[in-house]
Amino acid sequence: MKMSPLPLLERGDQSITTTHLAKNYAYHMARFASGEQDRLVVMKAGRPLAVCLSIQEFEKIQNELAKHRDTAEKN
């Protein structure tokens, strides 16, 4: 079963330019730490370059992957 990819952005506040991130790094890390931000898609020249995830979001993804691996191994 092929899964369709999830969209990179769910909300407008999840996108940031490389310049803005460099100038406001501490602010954005504080938002991750407080739970206000769960992900950022870092853009360069209008294209996605990288994704920053909160540890909670990363662990959620890891758990989902493990469940899918377990299911696939059983089949």
DSSP file (Angstrom, degrees, kcal/mol; ACC not computed):
  #  RESIDUE AA STRUCTURE BP1 BP2  ACC     N-H-->O    O-->H-N    N-H-->O    O-->H-N    TCO  KAPPA ALPHA  PHI   PSI    X-CA   Y-CA   Z-CA
    1    1 A M              0   0    0      0, 0.0     2,-0.5     0, 0.0     0, 0.0   0.000 360.0 360.0 360.0 119.2    0.0    0.0    0.0
    2    2 A K        -     0   0    0      1,-0.0     2,-0.4     0, 0.0     0, 0.0  -0.740 360.0-147.8 -89.9 129.2    1.6    3.3   -1.1
    3    3 A M        -     0   0    0     -2,-0.5     3,-0.1     1,-0.0    -1,-0.0  -0.753  14.6-122.7 -96.5 141.4    0.9    6.2    1.1
    4    4 A S        -     0   0    0     -2,-0.4    -1,-0.0     1,-0.1     2,-0.0  -0.585  37.7-101.8 -78.7 145.4    0.6    9.7   -0.2
    5    5 A P        -     0   0    0      0, 0.0    -1,-0.1     0, 0.0     3,-0.1  -0.329  33.3-117.5 -67.4 147.3    3.1   12.2    1.3
    6    6 A L        -     0   0    0      1,-0.1     2,-0.1    -3,-0.1    -3,-0.0  -0.519  37.6 -96.8 -77.8 151.0    1.9   14.6    3.9
    7    7 A P        -     0   0    0      0, 0.0    -1,-0.1     0, 0.0     3,-0.0  -0.402  24.2-132.9 -66.6 146.8    2.1   18.3    3.1
    8    8 A L  S    S+     0   0    0      1,-0.1     2,-0.5    -2,-0.1    -2,-0.0   0.869  90.6  45.3 -66.2 -36.1    5.1   20.0    4.5
    9    9 A L        +     0   0    0      1,-0.1    -1,-0.1    31,-0.0     3,-0.1  -0.922  45.9 169.0-117.2 132.0    3.1   22.9    5.9
   10   10 A E  S    S+     0   0    0     -2,-0.5     2,-0.3     1,-0.3    -1,-0.1   0.639  79.9  21.3-102.2 -26.0   -0.1   22.7    7.8
   11   11 A R  S >  S-     0   0    0      1,-0.1     3,-1.5     0, 0.0    -1,-0.3  -0.954  78.1-115.1-141.1 156.8   -0.1   26.4    8.8
   12   12 A G  G >  S+     0   0    0     -2,-0.3     3,-1.2     1,-0.3    -1,-0.1   0.772 110.1  65.4 -63.4 -27.1    1.6   29.6    7.5
   13   13 A D  G 3  S+     0   0    0      1,-0.2    -1,-0.3    27,-0.0    -4,-0.0   0.384  86.0  74.2 -80.0   7.9    3.7   30.0   10.7
   14   14 A Q  G <  S+     0   0    0     -3,-1.5    27,-4.0    26,-0.1     2,-0.4   0.406  82.1  80.1 -97.5   1.6    5.6   26.8    9.8
   15   15 A S  E <   +a   41   0A   0     -3,-1.2     2,-0.3    25,-0.2    27,-0.2  -0.900  53.3 165.3-112.9 138.8    7.6   28.4    7.0
   16   16 A I  E     -a   42   0A   0     25,-2.3    27,-3.4    -2,-0.4     2,-0.2  -0.995  31.9-119.4-149.9 146.5   10.7   30.5    7.6
   17   17 A T  E  >  -a   43   0A   0     -2,-0.3     4,-2.4    25,-0.2     5,-0.2  -0.491  28.3-116.5 -83.1 159.3   13.5   31.8    5.4
   18   18 A T  H  > S+     0   0    0     25,-1.8     4,-2.3     1,-0.2     5,-0.2   0.891 116.6  52.2 -60.7 -38.9   17.1   30.8    6.2
   19   19 A T  H  > S+     0   0    0      2,-0.2     4,-2.1     1,-0.2    -1,-0.2   0.936 109.9  47.0 -63.6 -47.3   17.9   34.5    6.8
   20   20 A H  H  > S+     0   0    0      1,-0.2     4,-1.7     2,-0.2    -2,-0.2   0.909 112.5  50.2 -63.1 -41.6   15.1   34.9    9.3
   21   21 A L  H  < S+     0   0    0     -4,-2.4    -1,-0.2     1,-0.2     4,-0.2   0.920 110.0  50.4 -62.8 -43.0   16.0   31.7   11.1
   22   22 A A  H >< S+     0   0    0     -4,-2.3     3,-0.6     1,-0.2    -1,-0.2   0.891 115.1  42.9 -62.4 -39.4   19.7   32.8   11.4
   23   23 A K  H 3< S+     0   0    0     -4,-2.1    -1,-0.2     1,-0.2    -2,-0.2   0.738 126.2  32.3 -78.1 -23.3   18.7   36.2   12.9
   24   24 A N  T 3X S+     0   0    0     -4,-1.7     4,-2.1    -5,-0.2     5,-0.2  -0.067  75.3 130.3-126.9  32.2   16.0   34.8   15.2
   25   25 A Y  H <> S+     0   0    0     -3,-0.6     4,-2.5     1,-0.2     5,-0.2   0.912  74.1  48.9 -56.2 -50.5   17.4   31.4   16.1
   26   26 A A  H  > S+     0   0    0      1,-0.2     4,-2.1     2,-0.2    -1,-0.2   0.890 109.9  53.0 -60.7 -40.4   17.0   31.7   19.9
   27   27 A Y  H  > S+     0   0    0      1,-0.2     4,-1.8     2,-0.2    -1,-0.2   0.936 111.8  44.5 -58.8 -48.5   13.4   32.9   19.5
   28   28 A H  H  X S+     0   0    0     -4,-2.1     4,-2.0     1,-0.2    -2,-0.2   0.868 111.4  52.3 -69.5 -36.2   12.5   29.9   17.4
   29   29 A M  H  X S+     0   0    0     -4,-2.5     4,-2.5     1,-0.2    -1,-0.2   0.877 108.1  52.9 -66.3 -35.5   14.3   27.4   19.7
   30   30 A A  H  X S+     0   0    0     -4,-2.1     4,-2.1    -5,-0.2     6,-0.3   0.881 107.1  52.1 -64.9 -37.6   12.4   28.8   22.6
   31   31 A R  H  X>S+     0   0    0     -4,-1.8     6,-1.7     2,-0.2     5,-1.3   0.888 110.3  48.1 -66.1 -38.0    9.1   28.3   20.7
   32   32 A F  H ><5S+     0   0    0     -4,-2.0     3,-0.8     4,-0.2    -2,-0.2   0.943 112.1  49.7 -63.3 -46.5   10.1   24.6   20.1
   33   33 A A  H 3<5S+     0   0    0     -4,-2.5    -2,-0.2     1,-0.2    -1,-0.2   0.844 112.3  47.0 -62.3 -35.7   11.0   24.2   23.8
   34   34 A S  H 3<5S-     0   0    0     -4,-2.1    -1,-0.2    -5,-0.1    -2,-0.2   0.601 113.1-115.7 -83.6 -11.3    7.7   25.7   25.0
   35   35 A G  T <<5S+     0   0    0     -3,-0.8    -3,-0.2    -4,-0.8    -4,-0.1   0.469  85.1 117.2  89.1   1.7    5.6   23.6   22.6
   36   36 A E  S   <S+     0   0    0     -5,-1.3     2,-0.4    -6,-0.3    -4,-0.2   0.813  77.5  40.5 -69.2 -29.6    4.3   26.6   20.7
   37   37 A Q        +     0   0    0     -6,-1.7    -2,-0.2    -9,-0.1    -1,-0.1  -0.966  54.8 175.3-123.3 134.1    6.1   25.4   17.5
   38   38 A D  S    S+     0   0    0     -2,-0.4    16,-2.4     1,-0.4     2,-0.3   0.654  70.4   2.8-109.5 -22.1    6.2   21.8   16.3
   39   39 A R  E     - B   0  53A   0     14,-0.2     2,-0.4    18,-0.1    -1,-0.4  -0.990  51.5-160.5-159.1 155.3    7.9   22.2   13.0
   40   40 A L  E     - B   0  52A   0     12,-2.4    12,-3.0    -2,-0.3     2,-0.7  -0.994  12.2-149.4-136.5 132.3    9.5   24.7   10.7
   41   41 A V  E     -aB  15  51A   0    -27,-4.0   -25,-2.3    -2,-0.4     2,-0.5  -0.917  21.5-144.2 -98.9 116.8   10.1   24.3    7.0
   42   42 A V  E     -aB  16  50A   0      8,-2.9     7,-3.5    -2,-0.7     8,-1.4  -0.716  17.2-159.1 -87.9 123.7   13.3   26.3    6.2
   43   43 A M  E     -aB  17  48A   0    -27,-3.4   -25,-1.8    -2,-0.5     2,-0.4  -0.803  14.4-175.7-107.8 142.9   13.1   28.0    2.8
   44   44 A K  E >  S- B   0  47A   0      3,-2.7     3,-1.6    -2,-0.4   -27,-0.0  -0.984  78.7  -8.9-136.2 126.3   15.9   29.2    0.6
   45   45 A A  T 3  S-     0   0    0     -2,-0.4    -1,-0.1     1,-0.3   -28,-0.0   0.862 130.2 -56.8  54.7  38.0   15.1   31.0   -2.7
   46   46 A G  T 3  S+     0   0    0      1,-0.2    -1,-0.3     0, 0.0    -3,-0.0   0.554 118.0 104.3  76.8   7.6   11.4   30.1   -2.3
   47   47 A R  E <  S-B   44   0A   0     -3,-1.6    -3,-2.7     0, 0.0    -1,-0.2  -0.931  80.2 -99.2-123.2 146.5   12.1   26.3   -2.1
   48   48 A P  E     +B   43   0A   0      0, 0.0    -5,-0.2     0, 0.0     3,-0.1  -0.414  42.5 167.4 -62.7 132.4   12.1   24.0    0.9
   49   49 A L  E     -     0   0A   0     -7,-3.5     2,-0.3     1,-0.4    -6,-0.2   0.723  59.2  -9.8-113.3 -41.5   15.7   23.4    2.1
   50   50 A A  E     -B   42   0A   0     -8,-1.4    -8,-2.9     2,-0.0    -1,-0.4  -0.964  54.7-130.5-155.4 165.0   15.3   21.7    5.5
   51   51 A V  E     -B   41   0A   0     -2,-0.3     2,-0.5   -10,-0.2   -10,-0.2  -0.995  13.2-160.2-126.3 130.1   12.8   20.8    8.2
   52   52 A C  E     -B   40   0A   0    -12,-3.0   -12,-2.4    -2,-0.4     2,-0.3  -0.933  15.9-170.4-106.3 131.2   13.2   21.5   11.9
   53   53 A L  E     -B   39   0A   0     -2,-0.5   -14,-0.2   -14,-0.2     2,-0.1  -0.914  24.5-117.1-122.2 147.3   11.1   19.4   14.3
   54   54 A S     >  -     0   0    0    -16,-2.4     4,-2.5    -2,-0.3     5,-0.2  -0.413  36.2-111.9 -68.6 159.1   10.4   19.6   18.0
   55   55 A I  H  > S+     0   0    0      1,-0.2     4,-2.7     2,-0.2     5,-0.2   0.870 119.4  54.9 -62.7 -35.0   11.6   16.5   19.8
   56   56 A Q  H  > S+     0   0    0      2,-0.2     4,-2.1     1,-0.2    -1,-0.2   0.919 109.9  45.3 -64.1 -43.6    7.9   15.6   20.5
   57   57 A E  H  > S+     0   0    0      2,-0.2     4,-2.2     1,-0.2    -2,-0.2   0.902 112.9  51.2 -66.8 -40.7    7.1   15.7   16.8
   58   58 A F  H  X S+     0   0    0     -4,-2.5     4,-2.6     1,-0.2    -2,-0.2   0.930 111.1  47.5 -61.2 -46.1   10.2   13.7   15.9
   59   59 A E  H  X S+     0   0    0     -4,-2.7     4,-2.5     1,-0.2    -1,-0.2   0.878 109.4  54.2 -64.0 -37.5    9.3   11.0   18.5
   60   60 A K  H  X S+     0   0    0     -4,-2.1     4,-2.1     2,-0.2    -1,-0.2   0.923 110.8  45.7 -60.6 -44.7    5.8   10.9   17.2
   61   61 A I  H  X S+     0   0    0     -4,-2.2     4,-2.5     2,-0.2    -2,-0.2   0.912 111.7  51.8 -65.0 -43.3    7.1   10.3   13.6
   62   62 A Q  H  X S+     0   0    0     -4,-2.6     4,-2.3     1,-0.2    -2,-0.2   0.905 109.9  49.5 -60.2 -42.1    9.6    7.7   14.9
   63   63 A N  H  X S+     0   0    0     -4,-2.5     4,-2.1     2,-0.2    -1,-0.2   0.899 110.5  49.9 -64.7 -41.2    6.8    5.8   16.7
   64   64 A E  H  X S+     0   0    0     -4,-2.1     4,-2.2     2,-0.2    -2,-0.2   0.911 110.7  49.9 -63.8 -42.0    4.6    5.8   13.6
   65   65 A L  H  X S+     0   0    0     -4,-2.5     4,-2.5     1,-0.2    -2,-0.2   0.908 109.3  51.6 -62.4 -41.6    7.4    4.5   11.5
   66   66 A A  H  X S+     0   0    0     -4,-2.3     4,-2.6     1,-0.2    -1,-0.2   0.903 108.8  51.0 -62.8 -41.1    8.1    1.7   14.1
   67   67 A K  H  X S+     0   0    0     -4,-2.1     4,-2.2     2,-0.2    -1,-0.2   0.918 111.6  47.3 -61.2 -43.6    4.4    0.7   14.0
   68   68 A H  H  X S+     0   0    0     -4,-2.2     4,-2.5     2,-0.2    -2,-0.2   0.885 111.5  50.8 -66.9 -38.3    4.5    0.5   10.2
   69   69 A R  H  X S+     0   0    0     -4,-2.5     4,-2.5     2,-0.2    -2,-0.2   0.932 110.4  49.2 -63.0 -45.1    7.7   -1.5   10.2
   70   70 A D  H  X S+     0   0    0     -4,-2.6     4,-1.5     1,-0.2    -2,-0.2   0.907 112.4  48.1 -60.2 -42.9    6.2   -4.0   12.7
   71   71 A T  H  X S+     0   0    0     -4,-2.2     4,-1.0     1,-0.2    -1,-0.2   0.916 112.3  48.7 -63.7 -44.1    3.1   -4.3   10.6
   72   72 A A  H  < S+     0   0    0     -4,-2.5     3,-0.4     1,-0.2    -2,-0.2   0.877 109.4  52.2 -65.4 -38.1    5.1   -4.8    7.4
   73   73 A E  H  < S+     0   0    0     -4,-2.5    -1,-0.2     1,-0.2    -2,-0.2   0.816 106.9  53.6 -68.8 -30.2    7.3   -7.5    9.1
   74   74 A K  H  <        0   0    0     -4,-1.5    -1,-0.2     1,-0.2    -2,-0.2   0.724 360.0 360.0 -75.4 -21.8    4.3   -9.4   10.2
   75   75 A N     <        0   0    0     -4,-1.0    -1,-0.2    -3,-0.4    -2,-0.2   0.444 360.0 360.0 -92.6 360.0    2.9   -9.6    6.7
